[in-house]
């Protein structure tokens, strides 16, 4: 459901009493930005100066009739949905208005529930049109309107740039966003960029909901009244109220308990909630963004996550790639973390060895960027002077063979250039693996040997036996 308060609505009717009644009705339903006009001649000048998301238009007015005004609006401002309000109960007239582009037609006095339902649908349509327009504009260019918002995310990876463009395109939407990716890929950073790109006036509130039982979840999000439970001596606002007009970020959504899932679904659908101990419904205009490193679709299939909540959450979805798919970013990230580590420890920034990037690129990084940052900080902590040593990196990952890579047989076939069901011989596999390790290590035999899990001397013997012992790039 579209958050009503974010969309300006224009009411046009020559009767001030009608304008007052419908304005009160709309404001009572949460549509706070409602402007009224009793002179139809002022409509076009107003539309030239201000943005309007929806118009409610009377047909019979002096000076400029609603039928003529509808034609002009649809000609000059076709993106604005128009709902017709008329005292005339004439099917032919209603059909003509719809042909001209009116979204709906009501006979006054309109039934409140039907009118509000039509207004909500019209605003949903307006929001979707804007999103499609933004997505189209961003996908066909590399331009970002707010490049500085994404500056904290270090990358030159094309897939990440596409994610930035998509993030900026959906930032203005008030619909939920699901951010997925392995642990340590930077999900909260992209959520913060989403919040800042939307230029919302409200704050950014974040909470990790892993381990929260239903009571703790409800109290954290919805708050409580005084006396709601033992120990509730004072009323407390929940994060939803604190995030009013802004973004509420729920991390580890895949761990949400079943009872809490129902409450979150209601919040998303109705944009309303009840604080603990209260029977008074409160409205919310906070945007909900969630993140997880779990496979939510699989959890739905396992009956651990509600399917209706899953589909509601992924109105917009951002999938962040792991670091092993962003190898070109490793040198950039290493430099960033070297700067941060040196500043944090009060040391001079060490110079990284030339072979470091190649050595790290051959590792799968199950902990992704968070793991890389920890490795760099540890190396700087152990550093004394001169060029940064590879020792701490080798100790951490040099002999770690539990890498989550592709199927080893498939990798051998790729290295040797063999396809289909053909199995490489032991000699072919050895030669291919040595060549692959040397390439990944930038020609450094010590690093290549550590990739292969053998000593440098053992690698030298194999190269000498083949008569291919190139100069070592140490």
Secondary structure, DSSP 8 states (H G I E B T S, - for coil): ---GGGS-EEEE-S-HHHHHHHHHHHHHTT---EEEES-GGGHHHHHHHS--SEEEEES--SSS-HHHHHHHHHHH-TTSEEEEEES---HHHHHHHHHHT-SEEEESS--HHHHHHHHHHHHHHHHHHHHHHHHHHHHTS---TTGGGGTTS----HHHHHHHHHHHHHTT--S-EEEE--TTS-HHHHHHHHHHHTT-SS-EEEEE-TT--HHHHHHHHHEE-TTSSTT--S-EE-HHHHTTTSEEEEE-GGG--HHHHHHHHHHHHHSEE--BT--S-EE---EEEEEESS-HHHHHHTTSS-HHHHHHHTTEEEE---GGG-GGGHHHHHHHHHHHHHHHHT----B--TTHHHHHHTS--TTHHHHHHHHHHHHHHH--SSB--SHHHIIIIIT------S-HHHHHHHHHT--TT----HHHHHHHHHHHHHHHTTT-HHHHHHHHTS-HHHHHHHHHHTT-------
